[in-house]
Amino acid sequence: MQSNLFSGDPLNLERIRSVLVRLEETIIFSVIERAQFAHNPSMYEPGAFAELRELGFSGSWLEWFLHEIESFHAKARRYTSPDEYAFTTNLPEPVIAAPTFPRTLYPNTVNANPTILAHYVKNVVPRITRRASLALAAAKRARGITDGRELYNDDGNYGSAATVDVELIQAISKRVHYGERKLLQRVRKKASTYAQEIIDGETVSTALKVDVEGLVDLYESFIIPLTKDVEVDYLLQRLDGLSEQEIEELKTRGKSGATAPPPAPTETNGVSHNQQP
């Protein structure tokens, strides 16, 4: 999901709310899409694909997929935007000059993407693909296939599954780096609605296409706590360069009920100064 930082005030609360709601729907729809495919664990194992090893790439299929997509996006200057965070490194420079974005808050260099990717691969994918994996197992057993791991984990849809993986973790990343809290009931309601089979306005199946509680758990146990961690790291980052006296002044200001943020440090000839944003 993309957002236009040049259309109006990027810090307008209604605009931020709109971005968060759209991210919410992107995540829900992406989870539903990924749930249609089996786990395909080999996609996440470094060195599992001989074809990638022959190309000199020792990482996993998803890591290779991510790097290829992000390399193209980097050339199109996606990661010059202050609300975009790449998962991979050693990306090419943009082929055209980066735009000048409106100054909003103190620059944020906190990047939670390594944590997001690790949690997604280890915890999210196995849970949201469980139904598809079990259905695949039943279909393979019906055809007489009973060979352990091949029984249900792998449906061979590596390209399609990785495409959805990338869309989903990029949306989770943007959501984590934004922030909001009261949304679990809304997520549960939306997921329950979107996951129904509906034809011509009529619900034709009560069996949902995705584990709704699993999706809610993704928010409750991961996205929201990680969002808090990012917010704390951001605030700690803002204290870098402040003197003890300035920090004490902030404490006093906070106790008196003032909410002004700490000044953003700037540099002149290598010397750090502080000015109000």
Sine and cosine of phi, psi and omega as CSV:
sin_phi,cos_phi,sin_psi,cos_psi,sin_omega,cos_omega
0.00,0.00,0.75,-0.66,-0.02,-1.00
-0.96,-0.29,0.46,-0.89,0.06,-1.00
-0.74,-0.67,0.62,-0.79,-0.05,-1.00
-1.00,-0.05,0.96,-0.29,-0.03,-1.00
-0.98,0.19,-0.10,1.00,-0.03,-1.00
-0.99,-0.12,-0.12,0.99,-0.04,-1.00
-1.00,-0.09,1.00,-0.07,0.02,-1.00
0.99,0.17,-0.18,-0.98,-0.04,-1.00
-0.97,0.25,0.89,-0.46,-0.02,-1.00
-0.91,0.42,-0.30,0.95,-0.01,-1.00
-0.99,-0.16,0.10,0.99,0.06,-1.00
-0.88,0.48,0.79,-0.62,-0.10,-0.99
-0.89,0.46,-0.60,0.80,0.02,-1.00
-0.92,0.40,-0.61,0.79,0.04,-1.00
-0.91,0.40,-0.69,0.72,0.02,-1.00
-0.89,0.47,-0.68,0.73,0.03,-1.00
-0.86,0.50,-0.67,0.74,0.01,-1.00
-0.88,0.47,-0.68,0.74,0.02,-1.00
-0.88,0.47,-0.70,0.71,-0.02,-1.00
-0.90,0.44,-0.65,0.76,0.02,-1.00
-0.90,0.43,-0.68,0.73,0.01,-1.00
-0.92,0.40,-0.61,0.79,0.07,-1.00
-0.90,0.45,-0.65,0.76,0.04,-1.00
-0.83,0.56,-0.74,0.67,-0.03,-1.00
-0.93,0.35,-0.60,0.80,0.05,-1.00
-0.88,0.48,-0.70,0.71,0.00,-1.00
-0.90,0.44,-0.71,0.71,-0.02,-1.00
-0.88,0.47,-0.75,0.66,0.00,-1.00
-0.90,0.44,-0.61,0.79,-0.01,-1.00
-0.93,0.38,-0.62,0.78,0.07,-1.00
-0.89,0.46,-0.69,0.73,0.04,-1.00
-0.87,0.49,-0.67,0.74,0.02,-1.00
-0.90,0.43,-0.71,0.70,-0.04,-1.00
-0.92,0.40,-0.50,0.86,-0.02,-1.00
-0.92,0.38,-0.20,0.98,0.01,-1.00
-0.98,0.20,-0.27,0.96,-0.03,-1.00
-0.94,-0.33,0.40,-0.92,0.04,-1.00
-0.94,0.33,0.10,-0.99,-0.04,-1.00
-0.85,0.52,-0.73,0.68,-0.05,-1.00
0.80,0.59,0.87,0.50,-0.12,-0.99
-0.88,0.48,-0.44,0.90,0.00,-1.00
-0.89,0.46,-0.39,0.92,0.03,-1.00
-0.88,0.47,-0.40,0.92,-0.12,-0.99
-0.95,-0.32,0.08,1.00,-0.03,-1.00
-0.99,-0.15,0.85,-0.52,0.03,-1.00
-0.85,0.52,0.74,-0.67,0.06,-1.00
0.98,0.21,0.13,0.99,-0.07,-1.00
-0.96,0.29,-0.36,0.93,-0.04,-1.00
-0.96,-0.29,0.91,-0.41,-0.01,-1.00
-0.87,0.49,-0.55,0.84,-0.02,-1.00
-0.88,0.47,-0.60,0.80,0.02,-1.00
-0.96,0.28,-0.59,0.81,0.05,-1.00
-0.89,0.46,-0.61,0.80,0.03,-1.00
-0.91,0.42,-0.43,0.90,0.05,-1.00
-1.00,0.09,-0.02,1.00,-0.01,-1.00
1.00,0.06,0.24,0.97,-0.01,-1.00
-0.97,-0.25,0.84,-0.54,-0.09,-1.00
-0.98,-0.20,-0.04,1.00,-0.02,-1.00
-0.99,0.12,-0.23,-0.97,-0.02,-1.00
-1.00,0.09,0.20,-0.98,0.06,-1.00
-0.86,0.51,-0.70,0.72,0.00,-1.00
-0.90,0.44,-0.65,0.76,0.01,-1.00
-0.89,0.46,-0.66,0.75,0.05,-1.00
-0.91,0.42,-0.70,0.71,0.00,-1.00
-0.86,0.51,-0.72,0.70,0.02,-1.00
-0.86,0.51,-0.73,0.68,-0.06,-1.00
-0.90,0.43,-0.64,0.77,0.01,-1.00
-0.90,0.44,-0.71,0.70,0.00,-1.00
-0.92,0.39,-0.71,0.70,-0.04,-1.00
-0.94,0.35,-0.46,0.89,0.08,-1.00
-0.90,0.44,-0.70,0.72,0.04,-1.00
-0.90,0.43,-0.70,0.72,0.00,-1.00
-0.90,0.43,-0.58,0.82,0.02,-1.00
-0.90,0.43,-0.63,0.78,0.04,-1.00
-0.89,0.46,-0.51,0.86,0.03,-1.00
-1.00,0.02,0.26,0.97,0.10,-0.99
0.89,0.45,0.46,0.89,0.02,-1.00
-0.85,0.53,-0.67,0.74,-0.14,-0.99
-1.00,0.05,0.19,0.98,0.21,-0.98
-1.00,0.08,-0.23,0.97,0.02,-1.00
-0.96,0.27,0.69,-0.72,-0.05,-1.00
-0.92,0.39,-0.21,0.98,0.01,-1.00
-0.96,-0.28,0.29,0.96,0.01,-1.00
-0.88,-0.48,0.69,-0.73,-0.01,-1.00
-0.74,-0.67,0.84,-0.54,0.00,-1.00
-0.99,0.17,0.50,-0.86,0.08,-1.00
-1.00,0.04,-0.42,0.91,-0.09,-1.00
-0.92,-0.40,0.24,-0.97,-0.03,-1.00
-0.91,-0.42,-0.04,-1.00,0.00,-1.00
0.82,0.58,0.71,0.71,0.01,-1.00
-1.00,0.04,0.50,-0.87,0.00,-1.00
-0.94,0.35,0.34,-0.94,0.05,-1.00
-0.97,0.25,0.43,-0.90,0.06,-1.00
-0.87,0.49,0.55,-0.84,0.00,-1.00
-0.99,0.13,-0.26,0.96,0.09,-1.00
-0.80,-0.60,0.33,-0.94,-0.08,-1.00
-0.89,0.45,0.61,-0.80,0.02,-1.00
-0.95,0.32,0.62,-0.79,0.04,-1.00
-0.96,0.29,0.29,-0.96,0.09,-1.00
-1.00,-0.06,0.94,-0.35,-0.05,-1.00
-0.99,0.11,0.50,-0.87,0.04,-1.00
-0.88,0.47,0.65,-0.76,0.00,-1.00
-0.96,0.29,0.79,-0.61,-0.03,-1.00
-0.90,-0.44,-1.00,0.03,0.00,-1.00
-0.95,-0.33,0.00,-1.00,0.11,-0.99
-0.83,0.55,0.71,-0.70,-0.05,-1.00
-0.82,0.57,0.69,-0.72,-0.04,-1.00
-0.95,-0.30,0.90,-0.45,0.04,-1.00
-0.97,-0.26,0.14,0.99,0.04,-1.00
-0.96,0.28,0.85,-0.53,-0.03,-1.00
-0.82,-0.58,0.94,-0.34,-0.04,-1.00
-1.00,-0.03,0.12,0.99,-0.11,-0.99
-0.87,0.50,-0.62,0.78,0.05,-1.00
-0.85,0.53,-0.65,0.76,0.04,-1.00
-0.92,0.39,-0.66,0.75,0.01,-1.00
-0.87,0.49,-0.75,0.67,-0.05,-1.00
-0.90,0.44,-0.70,0.71,-0.02,-1.00
-0.89,0.46,-0.70,0.71,0.00,-1.00
-0.92,0.39,-0.64,0.77,-0.01,-1.00
-0.87,0.49,-0.74,0.67,-0.05,-1.00
-0.93,0.38,-0.68,0.74,-0.11,-0.99
-0.98,0.19,-0.62,0.78,-0.16,-0.99
-0.90,-0.43,-0.66,0.76,-0.11,-0.99
-0.97,0.26,-0.79,0.61,-0.08,-1.00
-0.85,0.53,-0.76,0.65,0.00,-1.00
-0.84,0.54,-0.59,0.81,-0.05,-1.00
-0.96,0.27,-0.74,0.67,-0.10,-0.99
-0.96,0.26,-0.26,0.97,0.00,-1.00
-0.98,-0.20,0.06,1.00,-0.11,-0.99
-0.86,0.51,-0.70,0.72,-0.03,-1.00
-0.90,0.43,-0.70,0.72,0.01,-1.00
-0.90,0.43,-0.61,0.79,0.02,-1.00
-0.91,0.41,-0.67,0.74,0.02,-1.00
-0.92,0.39,-0.63,0.78,0.04,-1.00
-0.90,0.43,-0.63,0.77,0.04,-1.00
-0.91,0.42,-0.62,0.78,0.02,-1.00
-0.87,0.49,-0.70,0.72,0.00,-1.00
-0.89,0.45,-0.67,0.74,0.00,-1.00
-0.91,0.42,-0.63,0.77,-0.01,-1.00
-0.95,0.32,-0.63,0.77,0.06,-1.00
-0.88,0.48,-0.61,0.79,0.01,-1.00
-0.89,0.45,-0.43,0.90,0.03,-1.00
-1.00,-0.08,0.10,0.99,0.05,-1.00
1.00,0.07,0.21,0.98,0.02,-1.00
-1.00,-0.01,0.88,-0.48,-0.06,-1.00
-0.74,-0.67,0.44,0.90,-0.11,-0.99
-1.00,0.01,1.00,0.03,0.16,-0.99
0.54,0.84,-0.89,-0.45,-0.08,-1.00
-0.85,0.53,-0.61,0.80,-0.01,-1.00
-0.92,0.39,-0.19,0.98,-0.07,-1.00
-0.89,0.46,-0.67,0.74,-0.11,-0.99
-0.56,-0.83,-0.32,0.95,-0.15,-0.99
-0.96,0.29,-0.46,0.89,-0.23,-0.97
-0.83,-0.55,0.90,-0.45,0.06,-1.00
-0.96,-0.27,0.02,1.00,0.07,-1.00
0.98,0.18,0.02,1.00,-0.02,-1.00
-1.00,0.07,0.87,0.50,-0.11,-0.99
-0.93,0.36,-0.65,0.76,-0.01,-1.00
-0.93,0.37,-0.74,0.67,-0.02,-1.00
-0.90,0.43,-0.70,0.72,-0.01,-1.00
-0.90,0.43,-0.67,0.74,-0.01,-1.00
-0.92,0.38,-0.57,0.82,0.04,-1.00
-0.86,0.51,-0.71,0.71,0.02,-1.00
-0.94,0.34,-0.63,0.78,0.05,-1.00
-0.80,0.59,-0.74,0.67,-0.04,-1.00
-0.89,0.45,-0.72,0.69,0.02,-1.00
-0.86,0.51,-0.65,0.76,-0.07,-1.00
-0.95,0.32,-0.74,0.67,-0.05,-1.00
-0.94,0.34,-0.49,0.87,0.08,-1.00
-0.93,0.38,-0.62,0.79,0.05,-1.00
-0.93,0.37,-0.66,0.75,0.05,-1.00
-0.88,0.48,-0.67,0.74,0.01,-1.00
-0.86,0.52,-0.75,0.67,-0.02,-1.00
-0.90,0.43,-0.63,0.78,0.01,-1.00
-0.91,0.42,-0.70,0.72,0.00,-1.00
-0.89,0.46,-0.62,0.78,-0.05,-1.00
-0.99,0.15,-0.05,1.00,0.09,-1.00
-1.00,-0.04,-0.99,0.17,0.00,-1.00
0.88,-0.47,0.68,-0.73,0.07,-1.00
0.09,-1.00,0.31,-0.95,-0.04,-1.00
-0.84,-0.54,-0.84,0.54,-0.20,-0.98
-0.97,0.23,1.00,0.01,-0.03,-1.00
-0.53,-0.85,-0.03,1.00,-0.10,-1.00
-0.89,0.46,-0.67,0.74,0.03,-1.00
-0.90,0.43,-0.63,0.78,0.01,-1.00
-0.92,0.40,-0.65,0.76,0.03,-1.00
-0.89,0.46,-0.71,0.70,-0.01,-1.00
-0.88,0.48,-0.68,0.73,-0.02,-1.00
-0.91,0.41,-0.72,0.69,-0.01,-1.00
-0.90,0.43,-0.70,0.71,-0.03,-1.00
-0.89,0.46,-0.66,0.75,0.02,-1.00
-0.90,0.45,-0.57,0.82,0.00,-1.00
-0.97,0.25,-0.77,0.64,-0.08,-1.00
-0.92,0.38,-0.45,0.89,-0.09,-1.00
-1.00,0.10,-0.01,1.00,0.03,-1.00
-0.99,0.17,0.46,-0.89,0.13,-0.99
-1.00,0.05,0.93,-0.36,-0.05,-1.00
-0.83,-0.55,0.80,-0.60,0.04,-1.00
-0.80,-0.60,0.81,-0.58,0.01,-1.00
0.80,0.59,0.65,0.76,0.07,-1.00
0.98,0.18,-0.02,1.00,-0.02,-1.00
-0.93,-0.37,0.71,-0.70,0.08,-1.00
-0.96,0.30,0.86,-0.51,-0.07,-1.00
-0.97,-0.25,-0.13,0.99,0.01,-1.00
-0.49,-0.87,0.70,-0.71,0.05,-1.00
-1.00,0.03,-0.15,0.99,0.03,-1.00
-0.98,0.17,0.90,-0.44,-0.05,-1.00
-0.97,0.26,0.47,-0.88,-0.05,-1.00
-0.99,0.13,-0.04,1.00,-0.06,-1.00
-0.47,-0.88,0.43,-0.90,0.08,-1.00
-0.97,0.26,0.99,-0.12,-0.09,-1.00
-0.87,0.50,-0.71,0.71,-0.01,-1.00
-0.91,0.42,-0.51,0.86,0.08,-1.00
-0.91,0.42,-0.62,0.79,0.02,-1.00
-0.93,0.36,-0.66,0.75,0.05,-1.00
-0.89,0.46,-0.64,0.77,0.02,-1.00
-0.90,0.44,-0.56,0.83,0.07,-1.00
-0.84,0.55,-0.68,0.73,0.04,-1.00
-0.95,0.33,-0.76,0.65,-0.17,-0.99
-0.93,0.36,-0.65,0.76,-0.10,-0.99
-0.99,-0.14,-0.17,0.99,-0.07,-1.00
-0.74,-0.67,-0.88,0.48,-0.12,-0.99
-0.88,0.47,-0.74,0.67,-0.04,-1.00
-0.92,0.40,-0.76,0.65,0.04,-1.00
-0.87,0.50,-0.65,0.76,-0.01,-1.00
-0.93,0.38,-0.56,0.83,0.08,-1.00
-0.86,0.50,-0.67,0.74,0.03,-1.00
-0.89,0.45,-0.66,0.75,0.02,-1.00
-0.87,0.49,-0.68,0.73,0.01,-1.00
-0.89,0.45,-0.66,0.75,0.00,-1.00
-0.90,0.44,-0.65,0.76,0.02,-1.00
-0.91,0.42,-0.71,0.70,0.02,-1.00
-0.87,0.49,-0.61,0.79,0.01,-1.00
-0.90,0.44,-0.70,0.72,0.00,-1.00
-0.92,0.40,-0.63,0.78,0.06,-1.00
-0.90,0.44,-0.62,0.78,0.03,-1.00
-0.88,0.48,-0.59,0.81,-0.01,-1.00
-0.93,0.38,-0.37,0.93,0.02,-1.00
-0.99,0.15,-0.26,0.97,0.02,-1.00
-0.86,0.51,0.75,-0.66,0.05,-1.00
1.00,-0.02,-0.15,0.99,0.03,-1.00
-1.00,0.09,0.57,-0.82,0.04,-1.00
-0.98,0.21,0.26,-0.97,0.05,-1.00
-0.85,0.52,-0.62,0.79,0.00,-1.00
-0.89,0.45,-0.68,0.74,0.00,-1.00
-0.91,0.40,-0.62,0.79,0.03,-1.00
-0.91,0.42,-0.66,0.75,0.04,-1.00
-0.89,0.45,-0.62,0.79,0.04,-1.00
-0.89,0.46,-0.62,0.78,0.03,-1.00
-0.91,0.42,-0.65,0.76,0.03,-1.00
-0.87,0.49,-0.71,0.70,0.00,-1.00
-0.89,0.46,-0.67,0.74,0.01,-1.00
-0.89,0.45,-0.63,0.77,0.01,-1.00
-0.91,0.41,-0.64,0.77,0.00,-1.00
-0.92,0.38,-0.49,0.87,-0.01,-1.00
-0.99,0.12,-0.05,1.00,0.06,-1.00
0.99,-0.11,0.00,1.00,0.04,-1.00
-0.95,0.30,0.52,-0.86,-0.06,-1.00
-0.86,-0.52,0.19,0.98,-0.03,-1.00
-0.90,0.43,0.67,-0.74,-0.02,-1.00
-0.96,0.28,0.36,-0.93,0.08,-1.00
-0.90,0.44,0.49,-0.87,-0.04,-1.00
-0.91,0.42,0.54,-0.84,0.02,-1.00
-0.99,0.10,0.82,-0.57,0.01,-1.00
-0.94,0.33,0.62,-0.78,0.10,-0.99
-0.83,-0.56,0.30,-0.96,-0.02,-1.00
-0.87,-0.50,0.70,-0.71,0.12,-0.99
-0.76,-0.65,0.90,-0.44,-0.03,-1.00
0.82,0.57,0.64,0.77,0.07,-1.00
0.99,0.17,-0.01,1.00,-0.01,-1.00
-0.98,-0.21,0.78,-0.63,-0.03,-1.00
-0.98,0.17,0.76,-0.65,0.07,-1.00
-0.82,-0.57,0.23,-0.97,0.03,-1.00
-0.84,-0.55,0.71,-0.70,0.05,-1.00
-0.63,-0.77,0.46,-0.89,0.03,-1.00
-0.93,0.36,0.71,-0.71,0.02,-1.00
-0.94,0.33,0.00,0.00,0.00,0.00
